[in-house]
Amino acid sequence: MRQSGILMHITSLPGKDGIGSLGQEARDFADFLHASGMKLWQVLPVGPVGYGESPYQSSSFFAGNPLMISLEELRREGLLDDSGLPAYVDEDPAHVDYDKVRMHKEGRLRLCFRQSGKKMQGKVEEFARSHPWAEDVALFTAVKHYFGDAMWTKWPEKDIRLHKEEAVLRYKSKLSEDVQYHLFVQMLFFRQWMALKKYCNDLGLLLFGDMPIYVAEDSADTWTHPEVFQLDRNRIPKRVAGVPPDYFSEDGQLWGNPLYRWHYLRLTGYRWWVERMKAMSTMYDMIRIDHFIGFANYYSIPYGAPNARNGKWVIGPGKSLFKTFRKKLPGIRIVAEDLGCVNDRVRALLKFVGYPGMRVLCFGFGGGDDNMHLPQHYAENSVVYTGTHDNDTVRGWVDAADEKSLMQAQQMLGFEKKEDAPEAFIRCLLASRADTAVIPMQDVLGLDTSARMNLPGTIGGNWRWRMLPGAATDEVAKHLKELNQQTNREAK
C-alpha cells in the first residue's frame, strides 16, 4: 500500500508553555495530517530527555517525558488551577528553552499533584498495576533527585546504588511522597498519550514511533536490570556502543551506551526485549528501530576509551531474536533503520525479517550512479525520507552543497533556484516506487538550516526547533493532498 507521512516531534509543535505538548496543538496537527492526505505521523522517542536534551539518551525507555504533558488539558479537566500564577512568557517561539520550560512545568505539575493527587489516587494505582515498570522508574527518579541528580553509578550509598532489596524498600518509604508524585506524572502522560493515539487512529492516522536500540547508562533500565547489560560487579559498563571511524569522522562515534549481554538474553527467551517491544507496540502503530545493524553485528568499544578507534565488531543475536518476536508479538510493524555499515550479515538479517529499510534522498547526491539513496534504487519495501532528524533540512543542504552534488540534484530533480529544492525533493520522494515516504515538517515548510533538529556529535543547541504558530495552513494541507493524489498516496 502506498502511503506518506510527516516527521514532526511532539516538542516541535507550537503552543503555550514553551514547548509542544500532547494537547490541542497535537490534535490540530493530526487534523492537518488528515487534511493533507497523509497516513503516518512519525515522532522521535518520547521518553524523559537525558544529557544534552537528547531523546535518544533517555532515563527510561518505558516512561514518558513530563515536559510533553499539556497543562492546558489539566486546566480543562479541573486538575490544575494556576490562575493566580504568571503565564509562561515565550520569548522565542521558534525554539524550546529547556531549562526555562523544565522549571515552569515542574512547578505546575507539582502544584497539580498537590491539588489533585489524592483525587486521582485510584487512577494512579490502576496505572501502576497495569504498567509494572512504573514504580521502578518513579523510585529511580526520586532517588536520583535526592542525590542531587547524580548518575546512579555515583550515588553515595552503595546498597541503593546496587538496587539491594532492603535499600529499595527503605527509600520507597523515605521518599514515598516524591515517588507518588512521579507515578502521578507518568499516569498523566500516558492518559494524554493514549487519548492522542485514539484521536489519530479515529482519523485513520497511524502513529509511527522511534525506538533507540540502546538505553542510556544513567537510566532506570540499567539500574533495575543490570544483568541485561555488560556491566562489572560495581555496575560500571565494561564495553560501550558506537560506530567505527569512517569518511565522516576519523575518530568514529563514541555513543557510550552499555552493550547487551546477548547470551544471557537468549537463555531467558529474550524476555526483557519482548517486554520492551510489547510496550512500544501499545504506544505506536509502527516502530522504527534505530541502528538496526546492531542486531546483526555491533561495534564494541572499551569503556573509558577516548574515541571509537579501538573498538571491534561482535556478532549480534541475529535471527533468533526476531523468531521470538514472531512468536510472542505477531503482527508488530517494524521499520529497520539500516543506515551505516551494511555488510552481508546485515543484508541477510534484513532479508530474513522482511522489514522495510530506510533511504534518505539528501544522501544520494555527489557520488556515483550506484548510490543506494538515489530514487532509481529504491525498493518498494522501504521507507524513504528527504532527510532525518540527524541531517540538515533540504534547503540547508542545497545552501551548503558542493557544486557537483548540487548540479546532480538539479539535473535529476529538475529545479534551478535553491528555494525550489524542497518542493522538488518532496515531489521526487512521493513519486518514487517506495511504499512509504516520510517528509520532515521543516522540508514541507521549506525552512533553512536554522530549523535543523540535531547535529550529531555536538552538545547544546540541538532538539530545540519549533514550528511557528499558523505555519501549518489550510493551503499547505491542500497542496500536500494534491501531491498525494497525484502520486497515488492519499490516505483512504
C-alpha positions as CSV (number, residue, x, y, z in Angstrom):
1,M,0.0,0.0,0.0
2,R,1.4,3.4,-1.0
3,Q,1.3,5.9,1.9
4,S,3.0,9.0,3.1
5,G,3.6,10.8,6.4
6,I,5.3,13.7,8.1
7,L,8.1,13.6,10.7
8,M,7.3,16.1,13.4
9,H,8.3,15.6,17.0
10,I,5.8,16.5,19.8
11,T,8.2,19.1,21.3
12,S,8.3,20.9,18.0
13,L,4.6,21.7,17.9
14,P,3.5,25.3,18.5
15,G,1.5,26.0,21.6
16,K,1.6,27.5,25.1
17,D,4.0,26.9,27.9
18,G,7.2,27.0,25.7
19,I,7.1,23.5,24.2
20,G,4.9,21.3,22.1
21,S,2.5,19.1,24.1
22,L,0.0,16.3,23.8
23,G,-2.9,18.6,24.0
24,Q,-4.8,20.7,21.5
25,E,-1.8,21.5,19.3
26,A,-1.2,17.8,18.8
27,R,-4.9,17.3,17.8
28,D,-4.6,20.3,15.5
29,F,-1.5,18.7,13.8
30,A,-3.4,15.4,13.4
31,D,-6.2,17.3,11.7
32,F,-3.6,18.9,9.4
33,L,-2.1,15.5,8.5
34,H,-5.6,14.2,7.8
35,A,-6.4,17.1,5.6
36,S,-3.1,16.6,3.8
37,G,-4.0,13.0,2.8
38,M,-1.2,11.7,5.0
39,K,-1.4,8.3,6.7
40,L,1.5,8.5,9.1
41,W,2.7,10.8,11.9
42,Q,6.3,10.0,12.8
43,V,7.7,11.2,16.1
44,L,11.1,10.9,17.8
45,P,11.4,8.9,21.1
46,V,9.0,10.4,23.7
47,G,10.9,9.3,26.9
48,P,12.3,11.7,29.5
49,V,15.1,13.5,27.8
50,G,18.7,12.9,29.1
51,Y,22.1,14.5,28.6
52,G,22.0,17.3,26.1
53,E,18.2,17.1,25.9
54,S,18.6,14.1,23.5
55,P,15.5,11.9,23.2
56,Y,18.0,9.1,22.3
57,Q,19.6,9.2,25.8
58,S,16.5,8.8,28.0
59,S,16.4,7.9,31.7
60,S,13.8,5.2,30.8
61,F,12.7,3.6,27.6
62,F,9.3,2.8,29.2
63,A,8.4,6.2,30.7
64,G,7.0,9.3,29.0
65,N,8.5,12.8,29.0
66,P,6.7,15.0,31.6
67,L,7.6,18.1,29.5
68,M,5.1,16.9,26.9
69,I,2.2,16.9,29.3
70,S,-0.4,19.5,28.3
71,L,-1.0,21.9,31.2
72,E,-4.0,23.2,29.2
73,E,-5.6,19.8,29.3
74,L,-5.0,19.6,33.1
75,R,-6.7,23.0,33.5
76,R,-9.6,22.0,31.3
77,E,-10.1,18.8,33.3
78,G,-10.1,20.8,36.5
79,L,-6.9,19.0,37.8
80,L,-4.8,22.2,37.8
81,D,-5.7,25.7,38.9
82,D,-2.7,28.0,38.4
83,S,-4.8,31.1,37.6
84,G,-3.0,33.1,40.3
85,L,0.4,32.4,38.8
86,P,2.1,34.3,35.9
87,A,1.7,32.7,32.5
88,Y,4.8,31.4,30.6
89,V,6.4,34.1,28.6
90,D,7.6,32.6,25.3
91,E,10.4,34.9,24.1
92,D,11.4,32.7,21.2
93,P,8.5,30.6,19.9
94,A,10.8,29.1,17.2
95,H,12.9,27.3,19.8
96,V,12.5,25.4,23.1
97,D,14.3,26.9,26.1
98,Y,14.6,23.6,28.0
99,D,15.8,25.0,31.3
100,K,13.1,27.6,31.5
101,V,10.4,25.1,30.3
102,R,11.5,22.5,32.8
103,M,11.3,24.9,35.7
104,H,7.9,26.1,34.6
105,K,6.4,22.7,34.0
106,E,7.9,21.1,37.1
107,G,6.3,23.8,39.2
108,R,2.9,23.4,37.6
109,L,3.0,19.6,37.8
110,R,4.0,19.7,41.5
111,L,1.0,22.1,42.0
112,C,-1.3,19.8,40.1
113,F,-0.1,16.9,42.3
114,R,-0.9,18.9,45.5
115,Q,-4.3,19.9,44.2
116,S,-5.4,16.6,42.6
117,G,-3.1,13.8,43.7
118,K,-5.5,12.4,46.3
119,K,-8.5,12.7,44.0
120,M,-6.6,10.8,41.3
121,Q,-5.1,8.2,43.6
122,G,-7.3,5.4,42.3
123,K,-6.2,6.2,38.7
124,V,-2.5,6.2,39.8
125,E,-2.9,2.8,41.5
126,E,-4.6,1.4,38.4
127,F,-1.9,2.8,36.2
128,A,0.9,1.3,38.4
129,R,-0.8,-2.1,38.3
130,S,-1.1,-2.1,34.5
131,H,2.5,-0.7,34.0
132,P,4.8,-2.9,36.1
133,W,7.8,-0.7,35.2
134,A,6.3,2.5,36.7
135,E,7.2,2.1,40.3
136,D,10.8,1.4,39.4
137,V,11.0,4.5,37.3
138,A,9.3,6.6,39.9
139,L,11.7,5.4,42.6
140,F,14.7,5.8,40.3
141,T,13.7,9.4,39.5
142,A,13.0,10.2,43.2
143,V,16.4,8.8,44.4
144,K,18.3,10.5,41.6
145,H,16.7,13.8,42.7
146,Y,17.5,13.1,46.3
147,F,21.2,12.6,45.4
148,G,21.4,15.9,43.5
149,D,20.7,14.4,40.1
150,A,23.9,12.5,40.2
151,M,24.3,9.5,37.8
152,W,23.1,6.4,39.7
153,T,26.5,4.8,39.4
154,K,27.8,7.7,41.6
155,W,25.1,7.6,44.3
156,P,26.9,7.7,47.6
157,E,25.1,4.9,49.3
158,K,26.2,1.5,47.9
159,D,23.1,-0.6,48.7
160,I,20.7,1.6,46.8
161,R,23.2,2.0,44.0
162,L,23.3,-1.8,43.7
163,H,19.5,-2.0,44.0
164,K,19.6,-4.1,47.1
165,E,16.1,-5.1,48.2
166,E,16.4,-3.7,51.7
167,A,17.6,-0.4,50.4
168,V,14.9,-0.2,47.8
169,L,12.2,-0.7,50.5
170,R,13.9,1.9,52.7
171,Y,14.0,4.6,50.0
172,K,10.4,3.8,48.9
173,S,9.4,4.7,52.4
174,K,11.8,7.6,52.9
175,L,10.9,9.2,49.6
176,S,7.3,8.0,49.4
177,E,5.7,11.4,48.5
178,D,8.2,12.1,45.7
179,V,7.7,8.5,44.4
180,Q,4.0,9.1,44.3
181,Y,4.5,12.4,42.5
182,H,6.5,10.7,39.7
183,L,3.9,7.9,39.4
184,F,1.2,10.6,39.2
185,V,3.1,12.4,36.4
186,Q,3.6,9.2,34.4
187,M,-0.1,8.5,34.7
188,L,-0.9,11.9,33.4
189,F,1.5,11.5,30.4
190,F,0.1,8.1,29.4
191,R,-3.5,9.3,29.9
192,Q,-2.8,12.1,27.4
193,W,-0.7,9.9,25.1
194,M,-3.4,7.3,24.7
195,A,-6.1,9.9,24.2
196,L,-4.0,11.4,21.3
197,K,-3.4,8.0,19.8
198,K,-7.1,7.3,19.8
199,Y,-7.8,10.7,18.2
200,C,-5.2,9.9,15.5
201,N,-6.5,6.4,14.9
202,D,-10.1,7.6,14.6
203,L,-8.9,9.9,11.8
204,G,-7.3,7.0,10.1
205,L,-3.8,8.1,11.1
206,L,-1.1,5.8,12.3
207,L,1.4,6.9,15.0
208,F,4.9,5.9,13.9
209,G,7.4,5.8,16.8
210,D,11.1,5.8,17.0
211,M,12.9,3.4,19.4
212,P,16.7,3.6,20.1
213,I,18.3,0.2,20.1
214,Y,20.4,1.1,23.2
215,V,19.4,2.6,26.5
216,A,21.4,5.2,28.4
217,E,23.9,4.3,31.0
218,D,22.2,6.6,33.5
219,S,18.8,5.1,33.3
220,A,16.2,3.2,35.3
221,D,16.7,0.3,32.8
222,T,20.4,-0.3,33.7
223,W,19.8,0.3,37.4
224,T,16.9,-2.2,37.7
225,H,18.1,-4.8,35.2
226,P,22.0,-4.8,35.4
227,E,22.0,-8.5,34.4
228,V,20.9,-7.5,30.9
229,F,24.0,-5.3,30.2
230,Q,27.7,-5.8,30.0
231,L,28.5,-4.3,33.5
232,D,31.1,-5.2,36.1
233,R,30.2,-6.1,39.7
234,N,30.2,-2.3,40.6
235,R,27.7,-1.8,37.7
236,I,30.1,0.1,35.6
237,P,30.0,-0.7,31.8
238,K,32.8,-3.0,30.5
239,R,32.3,-2.0,26.9
240,V,30.0,0.5,25.2
241,A,28.4,1.2,21.9
242,G,29.4,3.4,19.0
243,V,30.4,3.2,15.3
244,P,33.9,3.0,13.8
245,P,35.9,5.7,12.0
246,D,34.6,6.5,8.5
247,Y,34.6,9.1,5.9
248,F,32.7,11.5,8.1
249,S,34.6,11.0,11.3
250,E,38.2,9.9,11.7
251,D,37.7,9.0,15.4
252,G,34.3,7.3,14.8
253,Q,31.4,7.9,17.1
254,L,31.6,7.0,20.8
255,W,28.0,6.8,22.0
256,G,28.7,5.4,25.4
257,N,25.6,3.3,25.8
258,P,26.0,0.0,27.7
259,L,26.0,-3.1,25.4
260,Y,23.7,-6.1,25.9
261,R,24.6,-9.5,27.3
262,W,23.0,-11.2,24.3
263,H,23.9,-14.7,25.5
264,Y,22.0,-14.1,28.8
265,L,19.1,-12.6,26.9
266,R,18.9,-15.6,24.7
267,L,18.9,-18.0,27.6
268,T,15.9,-16.1,29.1
269,G,13.9,-16.2,25.9
270,Y,14.6,-12.5,25.2
271,R,12.0,-11.7,27.9
272,W,13.4,-8.2,28.5
273,W,13.3,-7.4,24.8
274,V,9.8,-8.8,24.3
275,E,8.5,-6.7,27.2
276,R,10.2,-3.6,25.7
277,M,8.7,-4.2,22.2
278,K,5.3,-5.1,23.7
279,A,5.3,-1.7,25.5
280,M,6.2,0.1,22.3
281,S,3.5,-1.7,20.3
282,T,0.8,-0.3,22.7
283,M,2.1,3.2,22.2
284,Y,2.7,3.1,18.4
285,D,1.1,1.6,15.4
286,M,4.6,1.3,13.7
287,I,8.0,1.3,15.3
288,R,11.3,2.4,13.7
289,I,14.2,0.7,15.4
290,D,17.2,2.9,15.4
291,H,20.6,1.3,14.4
292,F,19.0,-2.0,13.4
293,I,22.5,-3.0,12.2
294,G,23.4,-3.7,15.8
295,F,21.2,-6.8,15.9
296,A,23.4,-8.4,13.2
297,N,26.7,-7.2,14.5
298,Y,27.5,-4.4,16.9
299,Y,30.6,-2.3,17.4
300,S,32.1,-2.8,20.9
301,I,34.4,-0.1,22.4
302,P,36.3,-0.4,25.8
303,Y,34.7,1.7,28.5
304,G,36.7,4.8,29.1
305,A,38.2,4.9,25.7
306,P,38.8,8.5,24.4
307,N,37.2,7.7,21.0
308,A,35.8,4.8,18.9
309,R,39.0,3.9,17.1
310,N,39.9,0.8,19.1
311,G,36.5,-0.9,19.0
312,K,35.7,-4.3,17.4
313,W,32.8,-5.8,15.6
314,V,30.9,-8.6,17.6
315,I,28.2,-10.8,16.2
316,G,24.7,-9.9,17.5
317,P,21.6,-12.1,18.2
318,G,20.6,-12.2,14.6
319,K,17.6,-14.3,13.5
320,S,16.9,-15.9,16.9
321,L,15.6,-12.6,18.5
322,F,13.2,-12.0,15.6
323,K,12.0,-15.6,15.6
324,T,11.0,-14.8,19.2
325,F,9.2,-11.6,18.2
326,R,7.3,-13.5,15.5
327,K,6.1,-16.0,18.1
328,K,5.4,-13.6,21.0
329,L,4.4,-10.4,19.2
330,P,2.7,-11.5,15.9
331,G,1.6,-8.6,13.7
332,I,4.0,-6.0,15.2
333,R,5.0,-3.5,12.5
334,I,8.7,-2.6,12.5
335,V,10.9,-0.4,10.2
336,A,14.6,-1.1,10.2
337,E,16.9,1.9,10.3
338,D,19.6,0.2,8.3
339,L,21.9,3.2,7.6
340,G,25.6,2.8,8.1
341,C,27.9,-0.2,7.9
342,V,25.8,-2.6,6.0
343,N,27.6,-5.9,5.3
344,D,26.4,-9.4,4.2
345,R,25.4,-10.3,7.7
346,V,23.1,-7.2,8.0
347,R,21.7,-7.9,4.5
348,A,20.9,-11.5,5.4
349,L,19.1,-10.5,8.6
350,L,17.1,-7.8,6.7
351,K,16.1,-10.4,4.1
352,F,15.0,-12.8,6.9
353,V,12.9,-10.3,8.8
354,G,11.4,-8.7,5.8
355,Y,11.1,-5.3,7.5
356,P,11.2,-2.1,5.3
357,G,14.6,-0.4,5.3
358,M,15.4,3.3,5.0
359,R,16.7,5.5,2.3
360,V,17.5,9.3,2.5
361,L,17.3,11.4,-0.7
362,C,19.8,14.0,0.6
363,F,22.4,11.3,0.9
364,G,22.0,10.4,-2.8
365,F,24.0,13.1,-4.5
366,G,27.7,13.8,-5.0
367,G,28.7,10.1,-5.6
368,G,28.2,7.6,-8.4
369,D,25.1,6.3,-10.0
370,D,25.2,3.2,-7.8
371,N,24.4,5.3,-4.6
372,M,21.6,3.3,-2.9
373,H,20.0,6.6,-1.8
374,L,19.2,7.7,-5.4
375,P,15.5,7.2,-6.2
376,Q,16.1,4.7,-9.0
377,H,17.4,2.2,-6.5
378,Y,14.5,2.4,-4.0
379,A,12.8,-0.9,-3.3
380,E,9.0,-1.0,-2.8
381,N,9.5,-2.4,0.7
382,S,11.3,0.7,2.0
383,V,10.6,4.0,3.9
384,V,12.2,6.9,2.1
385,Y,12.9,10.4,3.5
386,T,14.1,13.7,2.2
387,G,16.1,13.9,5.4
388,T,16.0,12.8,9.0
389,H,16.4,14.5,12.4
390,D,20.2,13.9,12.2
391,N,20.9,15.8,8.9
392,D,20.2,19.2,7.5
393,T,17.0,20.4,6.0
394,V,16.8,20.2,2.2
395,R,17.2,24.0,1.9
396,G,20.1,23.8,4.3
397,W,21.6,21.0,2.3
398,V,21.5,22.8,-1.0
399,D,22.8,26.0,0.5
400,A,25.9,24.1,1.7
401,A,26.3,21.5,-1.1
402,D,29.4,21.4,-3.3
403,E,28.9,22.3,-6.9
404,K,29.0,18.7,-8.2
405,S,26.3,17.5,-5.7
406,L,24.1,20.5,-6.3
407,M,24.3,20.1,-10.1
408,Q,23.5,16.4,-9.9
409,A,20.4,17.2,-7.7
410,Q,19.3,20.0,-10.0
411,Q,19.6,17.8,-13.1
412,M,17.9,14.8,-11.6
413,L,15.1,16.6,-9.8
414,G,14.5,19.4,-12.2
415,F,15.0,22.6,-10.2
416,E,17.1,25.7,-10.7
417,K,16.6,28.0,-7.8
418,K,17.7,26.8,-4.4
419,E,14.4,27.9,-2.9
420,D,12.7,25.4,-5.2
421,A,14.7,22.5,-3.9
422,P,12.4,21.4,-1.0
423,E,9.4,21.1,-3.4
424,A,11.5,19.2,-5.9
425,F,12.8,16.7,-3.3
426,I,9.3,16.1,-1.9
427,R,7.8,15.5,-5.4
428,C,10.6,13.1,-6.2
429,L,10.1,11.2,-2.9
430,L,6.3,10.9,-3.3
431,A,6.6,9.8,-6.9
432,S,9.2,7.1,-6.1
433,R,8.3,3.4,-6.1
434,A,8.8,3.1,-2.3
435,D,5.7,2.1,-0.4
436,T,6.2,4.7,2.3
437,A,7.5,8.3,2.0
438,V,8.1,10.5,5.1
439,I,8.9,14.2,4.9
440,P,10.2,16.2,7.9
441,M,7.9,19.2,8.6
442,Q,10.9,21.5,8.1
443,D,11.1,20.5,4.4
444,V,7.3,20.8,4.0
445,L,7.8,24.4,5.1
446,G,11.0,24.9,3.0
447,L,13.0,26.0,6.1
448,D,16.8,26.5,6.1
449,T,19.5,25.1,8.3
450,S,18.3,27.2,11.3
451,A,15.5,24.7,11.6
452,R,17.8,21.7,11.8
453,M,16.8,19.4,14.7
454,N,20.2,17.8,15.5
455,L,23.9,18.0,14.6
456,P,25.4,14.6,15.6
457,G,28.5,14.7,17.7
458,T,27.6,18.1,19.2
459,I,26.2,19.0,22.6
460,G,24.0,22.1,23.1
461,G,21.6,23.8,20.8
462,N,20.0,20.6,19.5
463,W,16.4,19.3,19.6
464,R,15.1,22.9,20.1
465,W,13.3,23.6,16.8
466,R,9.6,24.5,17.0
467,M,7.1,25.2,14.2
468,L,5.8,28.8,14.4
469,P,2.0,29.1,15.2
470,G,0.0,29.2,12.0
471,A,2.6,27.7,9.8
472,A,0.6,24.5,9.0
473,T,-2.0,26.3,7.0
474,D,-5.0,25.0,5.0
475,E,-3.2,26.0,1.8
476,V,-0.2,23.8,2.8
477,A,-2.5,20.9,3.6
478,K,-4.3,21.3,0.3
479,H,-1.1,21.3,-1.7
480,L,0.2,18.2,0.1
481,K,-3.2,16.4,-0.6
482,E,-2.9,17.2,-4.3
483,L,0.6,15.8,-4.3
484,N,-0.6,12.6,-2.5
485,Q,-3.4,12.3,-5.0
486,Q,-1.1,12.7,-8.0
487,T,1.3,10.0,-6.7
488,N,-1.4,7.6,-5.5
489,R,-0.5,8.0,-1.8
490,E,-3.7,9.7,-0.5
491,A,-4.9,8.0,2.7
492,K,-8.3,6.5,2.2
